[in-house]
């Protein structure tokens, strides 16, 4: 992962965290404020209903905590109904924006709902209502106009959301400038690790070359033996490891990637032609299904390396006399490429395939002992795929393991 990608991921994670916190806090505050508006309306409507449906001119302080000015400031209407819910009377004297017909419709709507309190919208009016059933079985429904209070609560909600969004943008801008400073220790560790791998690889190449040359001299002087053959074999394995580590370090050192239109079809045919003799030499067979004119936004050398890694991995882990299948097809709407490399692998049941792309991870020690490699190839494939904004995944079904790679 490059420094810019790490910086972007850090900024997105931190911004997402602050957005979640702000959403929870602002949501809770606005919900409380909005519900509090209607709770106050329910109390007033209850008081009017208990007073027979008409607001007393003088507030009884023993029954409610309403302000003395409440009788002159509230706007409401009252509907009376009999035991069966049939409306018997309507009073709209204390509100001018609601007609008697609208009052009847509102009362009919709330009496069908088994709730004593709630809110309803009539035209442009937002009303809080209270339905009281008296001792004789009749009903009183009082509707209190809360339009102004609801609009104020809604305005506060809009302003708070806008301020929250502006704060998130401001936070993201500040975080972008501070993230590089905050990530300096991580960047230094990454640079140190890459530099160590590069230096160690160069330092190991010289003694490996000397060991290999000395062994060849011993074979020339005393002939080949089991011991010299083992030395040369292990030197080759170590050389492959050093080369793989160097390649991985070079991939990670590149901060900028220049993407071009790559001929995936041509590279796939080139790779299958190169690997077919190797596959047949190991008594395996190769089946190829390549669509015409498949392209992707990537790098030619990178895609060529992806084919080499996947086919090399298939050769190493394919069952004896098994079949390796490579499929190259167009992605959705003929844009991008979908590459699948499969091979027979009977021992694949129960393997954690999400870890196959971890560096140095090996599925099975006993199985890997007869194969070459150190578990770096698939890690390199994942690194390359991510740089090209693609995806790679491994699956196993019915004795066949498949690596599916998509490129945009």
C-alpha positions as CSV (number, residue, x, y, z in Angstrom):
1,X,0.0,0.0,0.0
2,X,1.4,3.4,-1.0
3,X,1.7,6.4,1.3
4,X,-1.1,8.2,-0.5
5,X,-3.4,5.2,-0.2
6,X,-2.6,4.8,3.4
7,X,-3.2,8.5,4.0
8,X,-6.5,8.3,2.1
9,X,-7.6,5.2,4.1
10,X,-6.7,6.9,7.4
11,X,-8.6,10.0,6.5
12,X,-11.7,8.1,5.3
13,X,-11.8,6.0,8.5
14,X,-11.4,9.0,10.8
15,X,-14.0,11.0,8.9
16,X,-16.4,8.0,8.9
17,X,-15.9,7.7,12.7
18,X,-16.6,11.4,13.3
19,X,-19.7,11.3,11.0
20,X,-21.1,8.3,12.9
21,X,-20.6,10.0,16.2
22,X,-22.1,13.3,15.0
23,X,-25.1,11.4,13.4
24,X,-25.8,9.7,16.7
25,X,-25.5,12.8,18.8
26,X,-27.4,15.1,16.4
27,X,-30.0,12.5,15.8
28,X,-30.7,12.0,19.5
29,X,-30.8,15.7,20.1
30,X,-33.2,16.4,17.2
31,X,-35.4,13.4,18.1
32,X,-35.6,14.7,21.7
33,X,-36.4,18.2,20.6
34,X,-39.1,17.1,18.1
35,X,-40.7,14.7,20.5
36,X,-40.6,17.3,23.3
37,X,-42.6,19.6,21.0
38,X,-45.5,17.1,20.8
39,X,-45.3,16.1,24.4
40,X,-46.0,19.7,25.4
41,X,-49.0,19.6,22.9
42,X,-50.3,16.4,24.4
43,X,-50.3,17.9,27.9
44,X,-52.3,21.0,26.7
45,X,-54.8,18.8,24.7
46,X,-55.2,16.5,27.8
47,X,-56.0,19.5,30.0
48,X,-58.6,20.8,27.5
49,X,-60.2,17.4,27.1
50,X,-60.5,17.0,30.9
51,X,-62.1,20.4,31.0
52,X,-64.9,19.2,28.8
53,X,-63.4,20.2,25.4
54,X,-63.2,24.0,26.1
55,X,-60.1,25.8,27.3
56,X,-60.9,27.5,30.6
57,X,-60.3,31.2,30.7
58,X,-58.4,30.8,34.0
59,X,-55.9,28.0,34.3
60,X,-56.3,25.8,37.4
61,X,-52.8,25.6,38.8
62,X,-53.8,22.5,40.9
63,X,-54.5,20.4,37.7
64,X,-51.8,21.6,35.4
65,X,-48.5,23.5,35.2
66,X,-49.6,25.6,32.1
67,X,-48.7,29.2,32.1
68,X,-51.6,31.7,32.9
69,X,-51.4,33.1,29.3
70,X,-52.1,29.6,27.8
71,X,-55.9,30.2,27.4
72,X,-55.1,33.2,25.1
73,X,-52.3,31.6,23.0
74,X,-53.4,28.1,22.1
75,X,-55.2,27.3,18.9
76,X,-57.3,24.1,18.9
77,X,-60.6,22.5,17.9
78,X,-62.7,19.9,19.7
79,X,-64.9,17.0,18.4
80,X,-67.4,15.1,20.4
81,X,-68.5,11.6,19.6
82,X,-71.0,9.1,21.1
83,X,-70.3,5.6,22.4
84,X,-70.2,4.2,18.8
85,X,-67.7,6.8,17.6
86,X,-70.4,8.8,15.7
87,X,-69.5,12.5,15.7
88,X,-72.1,14.5,17.6
89,X,-70.6,18.0,17.7
90,X,-67.7,20.0,16.4
91,X,-66.2,23.3,17.7
92,X,-63.7,25.2,15.6
93,X,-64.1,28.6,17.1
94,X,-60.5,28.7,18.4
95,X,-58.9,28.0,15.1
96,X,-59.5,29.6,11.7
97,X,-57.3,27.4,9.4
98,X,-59.4,24.2,9.9
99,X,-63.0,23.9,8.6
100,X,-65.6,21.8,10.3
101,X,-65.5,19.2,7.6
102,X,-61.7,18.9,8.0
103,X,-62.2,18.6,11.8
104,X,-64.7,15.7,11.2
105,X,-62.3,13.9,8.9
106,X,-59.5,14.3,11.4
107,X,-61.6,13.0,14.3
108,X,-62.8,10.0,12.2
109,X,-59.2,9.2,11.4
110,X,-58.0,9.2,15.0
111,X,-61.0,7.4,16.5
112,X,-60.2,4.4,14.3
113,X,-56.7,4.3,15.8
114,X,-56.5,2.7,19.3
115,X,-54.3,5.5,20.6
116,X,-55.2,8.2,23.1
117,X,-52.4,10.5,21.9
118,X,-50.6,11.2,18.7
119,X,-50.0,13.7,15.9
120,X,-51.8,14.2,12.6
121,X,-51.3,16.5,9.6
122,X,-54.4,18.3,8.2
123,X,-53.6,20.5,5.2
124,X,-50.6,22.6,6.2
125,X,-51.4,22.2,9.9
126,X,-49.5,19.9,12.2
127,X,-51.7,18.9,15.1
128,X,-51.2,17.1,18.4
129,X,-54.4,15.3,19.6
130,X,-55.7,13.7,22.8
131,X,-58.8,11.4,22.8
132,X,-60.6,11.0,26.2
133,X,-63.3,8.5,26.8
134,X,-65.7,9.8,29.5
135,X,-67.6,7.8,32.1
136,X,-70.7,7.7,30.0
137,X,-68.8,6.1,27.1
138,X,-68.7,9.2,24.9
139,X,-65.5,10.6,23.5
140,X,-63.8,14.0,23.4
141,X,-61.1,14.5,20.9
142,X,-59.0,17.7,21.2
143,X,-56.7,18.8,18.4
144,X,-54.0,21.3,19.3
145,X,-52.2,23.3,16.5
146,X,-48.4,22.7,16.8
147,X,-47.5,23.9,13.3
148,X,-45.2,26.7,14.4
149,X,-43.4,24.5,17.0
150,X,-43.0,21.7,14.5
151,X,-41.6,24.0,11.9
152,X,-39.2,25.4,14.4
153,X,-38.0,21.9,15.4
154,X,-37.7,21.0,11.7
155,X,-35.7,24.1,11.1
156,X,-33.4,23.3,14.0
157,X,-32.9,19.8,12.6
158,X,-32.0,21.2,9.1
159,X,-29.6,23.8,10.5
160,X,-27.9,21.2,12.8
161,X,-27.5,18.7,9.9
162,X,-26.0,21.5,7.7
163,X,-23.6,22.6,10.4
164,X,-22.7,18.9,11.0
165,X,-21.9,18.4,7.3
166,X,-19.8,21.6,7.2
167,X,-18.0,20.5,10.3
168,X,-17.3,17.1,8.8
169,X,-15.9,18.7,5.6
170,X,-13.7,21.1,7.7
171,X,-12.6,18.1,9.8
172,X,-11.7,16.1,6.6
173,X,-9.7,19.1,5.2
174,X,-7.7,19.5,8.5
175,X,-7.2,15.8,8.8
176,X,-5.8,15.6,5.2
177,X,-3.1,18.1,6.1
178,X,-2.4,16.5,9.5
179,X,-2.6,12.8,8.4
180,X,0.8,12.8,6.7
181,X,2.4,14.1,10.0
182,X,0.4,11.5,12.0
183,X,1.4,8.7,9.7
184,X,5.1,9.5,9.7
185,X,6.0,6.7,12.1
186,X,4.1,4.2,10.0
187,X,5.6,5.5,6.8
188,X,9.1,5.3,8.3
189,X,8.5,1.7,9.4
190,X,7.3,0.8,5.9
191,X,10.3,2.5,4.3
192,X,12.6,0.8,6.8
193,X,11.1,-2.6,6.1
194,X,11.3,-2.2,2.3
195,X,14.9,-1.0,2.6
196,X,15.8,-3.9,4.8
197,X,14.3,-6.4,2.3
198,X,16.1,-4.8,-0.5
199,X,19.4,-4.7,1.3
200,X,19.1,-8.2,2.7
201,X,18.3,-9.5,-0.8
202,X,21.4,-7.9,-2.3
203,X,23.5,-9.1,0.6
204,X,22.2,-12.7,0.3
205,X,22.8,-12.9,-3.5
206,X,26.6,-12.8,-3.2
207,X,27.0,-15.8,-0.7
208,X,24.4,-17.8,-2.6
209,X,26.3,-17.3,-5.8
210,X,29.5,-18.3,-4.1
211,X,27.9,-21.4,-2.5
212,X,26.5,-22.5,-5.9
213,X,29.8,-21.9,-7.7
214,X,31.8,-23.8,-5.0
215,X,29.3,-26.7,-5.2
216,X,29.6,-26.9,-9.0
217,X,33.4,-27.0,-8.6
218,X,33.1,-29.8,-6.0
219,X,31.0,-31.8,-8.5
220,X,33.5,-31.2,-11.2
221,X,36.3,-32.5,-8.9
222,X,34.6,-35.4,-7.2
223,X,31.4,-36.0,-9.2
224,X,27.8,-35.4,-8.3
225,X,26.5,-36.8,-5.0
226,X,23.4,-36.6,-2.9
227,X,24.9,-33.9,-0.8
228,X,26.0,-31.6,-3.6
229,X,22.6,-32.0,-5.3
230,X,20.8,-31.1,-2.0
231,X,23.1,-28.0,-1.7
232,X,22.3,-26.8,-5.3
233,X,18.6,-27.5,-4.7
234,X,18.5,-25.4,-1.5
235,X,20.5,-22.6,-3.2
236,X,17.9,-22.5,-6.0
237,X,15.1,-22.3,-3.5
238,X,16.8,-19.5,-1.6
239,X,17.6,-17.6,-4.8
240,X,13.9,-17.8,-5.7
241,X,12.9,-16.5,-2.3
242,X,15.4,-13.6,-2.6
243,X,14.1,-12.7,-6.1
244,X,10.4,-12.9,-4.9
245,X,11.2,-10.6,-1.9
246,X,12.9,-8.2,-4.2
247,X,10.0,-8.1,-6.6
248,X,7.5,-7.6,-3.8
249,X,9.6,-4.7,-2.4
250,X,9.8,-3.1,-5.8
251,X,6.0,-3.3,-6.2
252,X,5.5,-1.7,-2.8
253,X,8.0,1.1,-3.5
254,X,6.1,2.4,-6.5
255,X,3.8,5.1,-5.3
256,X,2.4,6.1,-8.7
257,X,0.9,3.6,-11.1
258,X,0.3,4.6,-14.8
259,X,-2.7,2.6,-16.1
260,X,-3.1,1.9,-19.8
261,X,-5.3,-0.3,-21.9
262,X,-3.7,-3.8,-21.7
263,X,-4.3,-6.6,-24.2
264,X,-5.3,-9.3,-21.7
265,X,-6.1,-11.8,-24.4
266,X,-2.7,-11.6,-25.9
267,X,-0.9,-11.9,-22.5
268,X,-3.1,-14.9,-21.6
269,X,-2.2,-16.8,-24.8
270,X,1.5,-15.9,-24.2
271,X,1.4,-17.3,-20.7
272,X,-0.4,-20.5,-21.6
273,X,2.1,-21.1,-24.4
274,X,5.0,-20.6,-22.0
275,X,3.6,-22.8,-19.2
276,X,2.2,-25.7,-21.3
277,X,5.5,-27.6,-21.7
278,X,6.1,-27.2,-17.9
279,X,2.6,-28.5,-17.1
280,X,2.9,-31.4,-19.5
281,X,6.3,-32.3,-18.2
282,X,4.7,-32.8,-14.7
283,X,2.1,-35.0,-16.2
284,X,-0.7,-32.5,-15.9
285,X,-3.0,-31.1,-18.6
286,X,-3.9,-27.5,-19.5
287,X,-7.3,-26.4,-20.7
288,X,-7.6,-22.8,-22.1
289,X,-10.7,-20.8,-22.8
290,X,-9.8,-17.2,-23.9
291,X,-12.3,-14.7,-25.3
292,X,-11.2,-12.3,-28.0
293,X,-10.3,-8.7,-27.5
294,X,-10.4,-8.8,-23.7
295,X,-8.7,-5.6,-22.3
296,X,-8.3,-4.0,-18.9
297,X,-6.9,-0.8,-17.3
298,X,-3.6,-2.0,-15.8
299,X,0.1,-2.4,-16.7
300,X,1.4,-4.9,-19.2
301,X,4.2,-6.2,-17.1
302,X,1.9,-6.4,-14.1
303,X,-0.7,-8.5,-15.8
304,X,1.9,-10.7,-17.3
305,X,3.3,-11.3,-13.8
306,X,-0.3,-12.1,-12.5
307,X,-0.6,-14.8,-15.2
308,X,2.8,-16.2,-14.2
309,X,1.9,-16.3,-10.5
310,X,-1.5,-17.9,-10.9
311,X,-0.3,-20.6,-13.4
312,X,2.9,-21.3,-11.4
313,X,0.8,-21.7,-8.3
314,X,-1.6,-24.1,-10.2
315,X,1.4,-26.2,-11.4
316,X,2.8,-26.5,-7.9
317,X,-0.5,-27.5,-6.2
318,X,-2.4,-29.4,-8.8
319,X,-3.0,-33.1,-8.0
320,X,-1.0,-35.7,-10.0
321,X,-2.4,-36.2,-13.5
322,X,-4.8,-33.4,-12.8
323,X,-6.2,-30.7,-15.0
324,X,-5.4,-26.9,-14.9
325,X,-8.0,-24.6,-16.4
326,X,-7.5,-21.0,-17.4
327,X,-10.4,-18.9,-18.5
328,X,-10.2,-15.3,-19.7
329,X,-13.5,-13.5,-20.3
330,X,-15.0,-10.0,-20.6
331,X,-16.3,-8.5,-17.5
332,X,-19.8,-7.0,-17.3
333,X,-20.8,-4.9,-20.3
334,X,-17.5,-5.8,-22.1
335,X,-15.5,-3.6,-19.8
336,X,-12.5,-5.1,-17.9
337,X,-11.4,-8.6,-17.6
338,X,-12.3,-11.7,-15.5
339,X,-9.5,-14.2,-15.2
340,X,-10.0,-17.6,-13.5
341,X,-7.3,-20.2,-13.0
342,X,-8.4,-23.5,-11.5
343,X,-6.7,-26.8,-10.7
344,X,-7.6,-30.1,-9.1
345,X,-6.8,-30.0,-5.4
346,X,-8.3,-32.9,-3.4
347,X,-6.8,-31.8,-0.1
348,X,-8.5,-28.4,-0.2
349,X,-11.5,-29.1,2.1
350,X,-11.5,-27.2,5.3
351,X,-8.7,-24.7,4.3
352,X,-9.1,-21.1,5.3
353,X,-8.9,-19.6,1.8
354,X,-9.0,-16.0,3.1
355,X,-5.4,-16.5,4.4
356,X,-3.9,-17.7,1.1
357,X,-2.9,-14.2,0.3
358,X,-1.1,-13.6,3.6
359,X,2.7,-13.4,3.1
360,X,4.5,-16.6,3.8
361,X,1.3,-18.5,4.6
362,X,1.4,-22.1,3.5
363,X,-1.7,-24.3,3.5
364,X,-0.1,-27.5,4.7
365,X,3.4,-28.2,5.7
366,X,3.4,-31.8,4.6
367,X,2.0,-30.8,1.2
368,X,4.2,-27.8,0.7
369,X,7.3,-29.9,1.5
370,X,7.1,-31.4,-2.0
371,X,6.5,-28.0,-3.7
372,X,8.7,-25.0,-4.4
373,X,7.9,-21.5,-3.2
374,X,7.4,-19.7,0.1
375,X,3.9,-18.3,-0.1
376,X,4.9,-14.9,-1.5
377,X,3.5,-15.3,-5.0
378,X,-0.2,-14.9,-4.1
379,X,0.7,-12.0,-1.8
380,X,2.3,-10.3,-4.8
381,X,-0.8,-11.1,-6.9
382,X,-3.0,-9.4,-4.4
383,X,-0.7,-6.4,-4.2
384,X,-0.8,-6.0,-8.0
385,X,-4.5,-6.5,-8.2
386,X,-5.2,-3.8,-5.6
387,X,-3.0,-1.4,-7.4
388,X,-5.1,-1.9,-10.5
389,X,-8.3,-1.4,-8.5
390,X,-9.3,-5.0,-9.1
391,X,-10.2,-7.9,-6.9
392,X,-8.8,-11.4,-6.3
393,X,-10.4,-14.3,-4.4
394,X,-9.9,-18.0,-3.9
395,X,-12.6,-20.7,-3.6
396,X,-12.7,-24.5,-3.4
397,X,-15.5,-26.8,-4.5
398,X,-15.8,-30.5,-5.4
399,X,-12.0,-31.0,-5.3
400,X,-11.1,-27.9,-7.5
401,X,-9.5,-24.7,-6.2
402,X,-10.1,-21.6,-8.3
403,X,-8.5,-18.2,-8.2
404,X,-10.7,-15.5,-9.7
405,X,-9.3,-12.1,-10.6
406,X,-11.2,-9.2,-12.0
407,X,-9.6,-6.1,-13.5
408,X,-11.5,-2.9,-14.4
